[in-house]
Amino acid sequence: MHEKRSHRRQLFRAAAVTAGTAVAAPLLGGVTPAQAAALATTGAIPWVGPAGSGAPFEVNETLGAQAAINAALGTSSRRAVYVAPGSYNLKAPVVLGDRQALIGAGPLVTLLTAAAGFSGAALVVNPWSGTLAGGTRQCVTDIGLDGVNRVANGVNFQMNTEPDLYGPDPAPWLTRVFVTRTTGDGFYLGGTYAGGQREFKLTDCRVEKVGGWAYNFQSSDGFISGCSAQGCAGGGYLLGGGNIKIWGSKAYGIGTAATSAPAFRIDSARATVVGCEAQDTIGNGFEIRAANATLSGCTADSTGRGGTGVDSESAGFYVAASAVNLEGGAFQRANGGAKWIVSTDPGMRCALYLAPGVDFLSVRLVTGAGRPTPFQRLITGTVGAGSSVSVLG
């Protein structure tokens, strides 16, 4: 018994150190990782720990950690589970129901990993359909998800029926979640319900080394801030719903030797993108494919495949929609470009690429002097009669 208590104290001490002892801003309904650890010691919320830890829900490695986590969550609304520091194998998804929260001690401190033979579409899901899919507002914070190239997604939240609580916006929150090595998208938010996971909020997350998009948002009215993507084969951020807002986020090292991929693709009508950066991608920095988009203070740095004949894949900003307001910087720096992916002159060939037929554009871009190889020109394409376009350099 003494050994179990000692192990338990060590786990919570590690969580408190990870989260910091200073008072932090409340997360996800008013709880930080350190506060969650403290609450767990009192029994106020259930917690999960390794075998022998004395946790109310100890992990059985034969069953997989998801069995303990899902048991701790149960089927009741307004439930949270704290997963103590450690690395845990999952054999099936963690399922978050209506108004439930999954809380770790930190994105590299509590790590959920796909075990051999993993069965399911993602490491963390909501019910997708059926009675529980009418619930809303799941929360995930301070946790790492490693797909080990065995599972499609880190997080896959879908809304496929009309929510019967807190309608009409499902509104999940995801904060400080790390996703790596999934075969598909790191995060996927969508569903057949109009707007999918509408009014989602995603902050301070990181995705790296996934086979699809880092972030695939097929949901509307979302808010994304302070996120990053690195080394993702399918692309950085796919903004596929309407009215998405994203700021202060970055993607770099995107694409593969065989396939170009953009850092940001705006398929969302009325999207707003502020202060974001694309760097050293094999593909365009920003692809704007939906009308009424606004991009302000964005930077494209050495983005593109760079070879002759691939201007449409080697632009700082690629515009294929009308009624776009764009302001920012696009430049090819010396020795810039993802040379570790494509060895022969990767990088930007033009600051701005205009697809045929686009018009009613307001564009103000700046590029640097010198513009080393493979840069060719400021603008590729034709400026429409109803447009005001300026690229200085």
C-alpha positions as MATLAB code, in Angstrom:
seq = 'MHEKRSHRRQLFRAAAVTAGTAVAAPLLGGVTPAQAAALATTGAIPWVGPAGSGAPFEVNETLGAQAAINAALGTSSRRAVYVAPGSYNLKAPVVLGDRQALIGAGPLVTLLTAAAGFSGAALVVNPWSGTLAGGTRQCVTDIGLDGVNRVANGVNFQMNTEPDLYGPDPAPWLTRVFVTRTTGDGFYLGGTYAGGQREFKLTDCRVEKVGGWAYNFQSSDGFISGCSAQGCAGGGYLLGGGNIKIWGSKAYGIGTAATSAPAFRIDSARATVVGCEAQDTIGNGFEIRAANATLSGCTADSTGRGGTGVDSESAGFYVAASAVNLEGGAFQRANGGAKWIVSTDPGMRCALYLAPGVDFLSVRLVTGAGRPTPFQRLITGTVGAGSSVSVLG';
ca = [
       0.000    0.000    0.000;
       2.832    2.402    0.863;
       4.437    1.815   -2.562;
       1.136    2.558   -4.363;
       0.667    5.795   -2.414;
       4.240    6.854   -3.158;
       3.757    6.141   -6.874;
       0.532    8.118   -6.873;
       2.160   11.115   -5.166;
       4.984   11.067   -7.730;
       2.504   11.084  -10.613;
       0.631   14.105   -9.307;
       3.845   15.926   -8.411;
       5.017   15.456  -12.006;
       1.731   16.796  -13.305;
       1.955   19.874  -11.103;
       5.554   20.575  -12.175;
       4.608   20.127  -15.836;
       1.689   22.497  -15.595;
       3.549   25.011  -13.423;
       2.823   25.957   -9.848;
       1.759   29.510  -10.669;
      -1.941   30.208  -11.063;
      -2.804   29.570  -14.721;
      -5.765   30.708  -16.767;
      -8.551   28.111  -16.470;
      -8.931   25.739  -19.414;
     -11.931   23.962  -20.834;
     -14.541   24.888  -18.283;
     -12.179   26.045  -15.549;
      -9.546   23.360  -14.934;
      -5.818   23.300  -15.623;
      -3.725   20.089  -15.601;
      -2.372   20.903  -12.135;
      -5.879   21.608  -10.847;
      -7.117   18.381  -12.437;
      -4.381   16.452  -10.629;
      -5.330   18.068   -7.350;
      -9.030   17.336   -7.914;
      -8.222   13.742   -8.797;
      -6.450   13.200   -5.455;
      -9.662   14.209   -3.682;
     -11.815   11.953   -5.831;
     -13.624   14.948   -7.343;
     -12.863   13.669  -10.831;
     -11.804   10.160  -11.868;
      -8.240    9.575  -12.921;
      -6.378    6.956  -14.911;
      -2.857    5.720  -14.170;
      -0.561    2.797  -14.937;
      -0.860   -0.578  -13.279;
       0.219   -0.407   -9.644;
      -0.328    3.362   -9.349;
      -3.340    3.108   -7.089;
      -5.486    4.993   -9.599;
      -9.232    4.335   -9.404;
      -8.918    3.259  -13.047;
      -5.643    1.422  -13.611;
      -4.543    0.561  -17.154;
      -4.599   -3.089  -18.142;
      -2.095   -3.371  -21.004;
      -3.841   -6.478  -22.332;
      -7.048   -4.503  -22.857;
      -5.436   -1.163  -23.768;
      -5.597    2.168  -21.936;
      -8.795    3.167  -23.739;
     -10.679    0.600  -21.646;
      -9.756    2.407  -18.407;
     -10.278    5.897  -19.877;
     -13.680    5.069  -21.380;
     -14.751    3.352  -18.155;
     -13.774    6.474  -16.188;
     -15.787    8.665  -18.544;
     -18.836    6.397  -18.557;
     -21.920    7.600  -20.434;
     -22.971   10.508  -18.222;
     -22.777   14.131  -19.335;
     -20.501   16.576  -17.573;
     -17.746   14.056  -16.932;
     -13.983   14.636  -17.043;
     -11.087   12.210  -16.757;
      -7.499   13.035  -15.841;
      -4.812   10.773  -17.349;
      -1.655   10.835  -15.243;
       1.833   11.317  -16.763;
       3.093    8.381  -18.773;
       2.917    6.651  -22.132;
      -0.132    4.466  -22.688;
      -1.032    2.076  -25.508;
      -4.470    2.276  -27.075;
      -6.047   -0.664  -28.894;
      -9.217    1.235  -29.847;
     -10.401    4.867  -29.681;
     -11.055    6.952  -26.613;
     -14.699    8.001  -27.017;
     -15.833   11.372  -25.647;
     -19.578   11.793  -25.209;
     -21.745   14.791  -24.412;
     -19.910   17.482  -22.409;
     -16.990   15.235  -21.516;
     -13.336   16.208  -21.146;
     -10.053   14.319  -21.621;
      -7.255   15.997  -19.636;
      -3.567   15.049  -19.597;
      -0.545   16.448  -17.758;
       0.968   17.963  -20.921;
       1.164   17.110  -24.623;
       4.518   15.333  -24.260;
       3.942   14.142  -20.704;
       0.713   12.185  -21.149;
       1.047   10.282  -24.446;
      -1.563    7.959  -25.958;
      -0.042    5.667  -28.592;
      -1.648    3.340  -31.116;
      -0.728   -0.240  -30.295;
      -0.189   -2.969  -32.872;
      -3.552   -4.153  -34.143;
      -5.299   -0.854  -33.284;
      -8.938   -0.983  -34.433;
     -10.679    2.291  -35.253;
     -10.521    5.477  -37.331;
      -8.809    7.730  -34.779;
      -7.197    7.797  -31.356;
      -9.889   10.126  -29.973;
     -13.435   10.305  -31.342;
     -16.932   11.411  -30.412;
     -19.838    8.987  -30.986;
     -20.532   10.347  -34.545;
     -24.080    8.979  -34.710;
     -26.845    7.632  -32.518;
     -28.293    9.145  -29.354;
     -24.980   10.362  -27.920;
     -24.158   12.195  -31.156;
     -26.900   14.632  -30.201;
     -24.576   15.773  -27.422;
     -22.053   18.544  -27.810;
     -18.962   20.317  -26.590;
     -16.318   17.698  -25.987;
     -12.971   18.943  -24.658;
      -9.402   17.620  -25.077;
      -6.415   19.312  -23.470;
      -2.739   18.771  -22.638;
      -2.294   15.379  -24.243;
      -0.155   13.745  -26.950;
      -1.452   11.343  -29.620;
       0.977    9.112  -31.557;
      -0.520    7.107  -34.416;
       2.726    5.172  -35.111;
       1.465    4.994  -38.739;
      -1.248    2.579  -37.600;
      -4.294    4.848  -37.435;
      -5.840    7.424  -39.770;
      -6.423   10.370  -37.406;
      -5.369   11.703  -34.052;
      -8.727   13.399  -33.383;
     -11.812   12.745  -35.505;
     -14.899   14.590  -34.302;
     -18.045   14.448  -36.418;
     -21.621   15.627  -36.013;
     -23.979   13.548  -38.153;
     -27.275   14.304  -36.433;
     -28.798   17.546  -35.207;
     -27.548   18.281  -31.676;
     -30.328   18.213  -29.088;
     -28.303   20.052  -26.438;
     -26.585   23.427  -26.746;
     -27.791   23.675  -30.353;
     -27.175   24.541  -33.028;
     -23.381   24.675  -32.481;
     -21.547   21.487  -31.364;
     -18.459   23.552  -30.425;
     -15.659   21.210  -29.285;
     -12.572   22.681  -27.594;
      -9.066   21.329  -28.227;
      -6.107   22.920  -26.439;
      -2.413   21.952  -26.380;
      -2.929   18.664  -28.204;
       0.062   17.109  -30.008;
      -0.527   14.681  -32.912;
       2.139   12.734  -34.779;
       2.516    9.835  -37.238;
      -1.064    9.297  -38.386;
      -1.634    7.824  -41.840;
      -4.251   10.467  -42.646;
      -5.164   13.858  -41.171;
      -3.916   14.823  -37.729;
      -7.191   16.548  -36.821;
     -10.442   16.015  -38.708;
     -13.536   18.001  -37.721;
     -16.634   17.547  -39.868;
     -19.817   15.518  -40.310;
     -23.017   15.461  -42.338;
     -24.908   17.795  -40.007;
     -24.980   21.295  -41.535;
     -21.753   22.983  -40.469;
     -20.321   19.819  -38.899;
     -18.549   20.646  -35.623;
     -19.652   24.254  -35.781;
     -17.974   26.937  -33.685;
     -15.055   24.665  -32.810;
     -12.091   26.175  -30.965;
      -8.544   24.891  -31.429;
      -5.578   26.578  -29.725;
      -1.852   25.922  -29.224;
      -1.870   22.533  -30.971;
       0.923   20.921  -32.998;
       0.886   18.274  -35.731;
       3.929   16.685  -37.319;
       4.826   13.833  -39.684;
       1.306   12.826  -40.715;
       0.302   11.309  -44.058;
      -2.596   13.687  -44.757;
      -3.457   17.238  -43.730;
      -2.224   18.406  -40.372;
      -5.599   20.077  -39.787;
      -8.658   19.244  -41.922;
     -11.590   21.428  -40.944;
     -14.835   20.579  -42.726;
     -16.805   22.524  -40.142;
     -17.928   26.137  -40.096;
     -17.511   29.096  -37.734;
     -14.286   27.734  -36.242;
     -11.539   29.580  -34.358;
      -7.866   28.465  -34.638;
      -4.921   30.170  -32.949;
      -1.247   29.575  -32.192;
      -1.011   26.202  -33.956;
       1.823   24.666  -35.981;
       2.322   21.958  -38.607;
       5.597   20.376  -39.708;
       6.488   17.614  -42.143;
       2.920   16.762  -43.166;
       2.508   15.059  -46.541;
      -1.013   16.172  -47.470;
      -0.883   19.838  -46.458;
      -0.915   22.143  -43.470;
      -4.346   23.674  -42.859;
      -7.445   22.866  -44.946;
     -10.123   25.413  -44.085;
     -13.145   23.715  -45.603;
     -16.095   25.169  -43.693;
     -17.575   28.649  -43.843;
     -16.593   31.637  -41.722;
     -13.427   30.110  -40.260;
     -11.037   32.427  -38.407;
      -7.343   31.542  -37.996;
      -4.491   33.635  -36.617;
      -0.894   33.338  -35.470;
      -0.360   29.847  -36.941;
       2.411   28.360  -39.085;
       3.199   25.451  -41.413;
       6.603   24.400  -42.749;
       8.240   21.453  -44.449;
       4.911   20.512  -46.036;
       4.563   18.209  -49.090;
       6.599   15.330  -50.493;
       9.068   14.735  -53.296;
       6.251   13.179  -55.335;
       3.330   15.460  -54.444;
       3.080   19.198  -53.820;
       0.916   20.374  -50.928;
       0.057   23.887  -49.688;
       0.697   25.196  -46.217;
      -2.786   26.792  -46.136;
      -5.731   26.046  -48.430;
      -8.734   28.306  -47.995;
     -11.837   26.462  -49.230;
     -13.965   28.299  -46.686;
     -16.128   31.152  -47.949;
     -15.703   34.285  -45.832;
     -12.563   32.958  -44.137;
     -10.317   35.344  -42.199;
      -6.582   34.557  -41.928;
      -4.383   36.899  -39.871;
      -0.662   36.833  -39.067;
      -0.003   33.313  -40.362;
       3.177   32.009  -41.996;
       4.064   29.386  -44.603;
       7.740   28.444  -44.871;
       9.837   26.019  -46.944;
       6.935   24.045  -48.391;
       6.810   21.832  -51.477;
       3.700   23.610  -52.711;
       2.121   27.044  -52.494;
       2.195   29.033  -49.306;
      -1.461   30.090  -49.343;
      -4.057   28.760  -51.796;
      -7.243   30.826  -51.863;
     -10.023   28.853  -53.529;
     -13.157   30.360  -51.944;
     -14.702   33.796  -52.400;
     -14.860   36.630  -49.883;
     -11.685   35.585  -48.079;
      -9.565   38.091  -46.156;
      -5.857   37.511  -45.493;
      -3.952   40.135  -43.522;
      -0.326   40.267  -42.375;
       0.498   36.796  -43.730;
       3.973   35.739  -44.869;
       5.022   33.198  -47.509;
       8.717   32.353  -47.206;
      10.419   30.245  -49.904;
       7.295   28.228  -50.697;
       7.025   25.984  -53.769;
       8.364   23.085  -55.792;
      10.541   25.488  -57.742;
      11.104   23.564  -60.981;
      10.382   24.830  -64.493;
       6.739   24.446  -65.474;
       5.348   24.301  -61.939;
       4.536   27.965  -61.323;
       1.035   27.013  -60.137;
       2.669   24.945  -57.359;
       5.415   27.459  -56.521;
       3.712   30.692  -55.476;
       3.645   32.579  -52.243;
      -0.071   33.243  -52.757;
      -2.210   31.330  -55.280;
      -5.603   32.936  -55.934;
      -8.333   30.907  -57.677;
     -11.397   32.764  -56.370;
     -12.838   36.238  -56.860;
     -13.654   38.834  -54.213;
     -10.488   38.366  -52.163;
      -8.768   40.886  -49.902;
      -5.061   40.057  -49.501;
      -2.186   41.869  -47.771;
       1.178   40.437  -46.770;
       4.688   39.481  -47.850;
       6.034   36.827  -50.235;
       9.749   36.255  -50.729;
      12.378   33.714  -51.688;
      15.282   33.942  -49.295;
      18.812   32.824  -50.096;
      19.078   29.046  -49.618;
      15.377   28.931  -48.836;
      13.066   26.062  -49.738;
      12.583   22.530  -48.466;
      15.837   21.082  -49.805;
      15.566   18.081  -47.499;
      12.435   17.091  -49.485;
      13.310   18.187  -53.048;
      17.021   18.665  -53.661;
      16.910   20.698  -56.918;
      16.036   24.383  -56.363;
      12.804   24.125  -54.368;
      11.113   27.400  -53.540;
       9.082   30.306  -54.870;
       8.845   31.138  -58.578;
       6.333   33.990  -58.183;
       4.952   36.021  -55.325;
       1.378   35.941  -56.670;
      -0.285   33.457  -59.020;
      -3.692   34.423  -60.445;
      -5.785   31.607  -61.882;
      -7.754   32.384  -65.076;
     -10.955   34.365  -64.633;
     -10.479   35.695  -61.097;
     -11.461   39.326  -60.488;
     -12.487   41.851  -57.851;
      -9.284   41.364  -55.946;
      -7.619   43.806  -53.590;
      -3.989   42.674  -53.270;
      -1.048   44.418  -51.592;
       2.090   42.304  -51.399;
       5.754   43.094  -50.783;
       8.721   40.934  -51.769;
      12.413   41.418  -51.099;
      15.141   42.662  -53.422;
      17.502   40.221  -55.119;
      15.047   37.319  -55.199;
      17.449   34.412  -55.746;
      16.728   31.251  -57.754;
      14.170   29.869  -58.453;
      12.233   33.190  -58.326;
      11.075   34.292  -61.815;
       8.458   37.068  -61.582;
       6.270   39.073  -59.238;
       2.919   38.074  -60.768;
       1.864   35.123  -62.902;
      -1.537   35.481  -64.580;
      -3.831   38.335  -65.623;
      -5.129   41.083  -63.347;
      -8.875   41.504  -63.905;
     -10.455   44.831  -64.827;
     -12.235   45.056  -61.478;
      -9.128   44.370  -59.416;
      -6.490   46.459  -57.670;
      -3.251   44.479  -57.450;
       0.154   45.681  -56.282;
       3.264   43.554  -55.691;
       6.289   45.648  -54.710;
       9.788   44.308  -55.192;
];
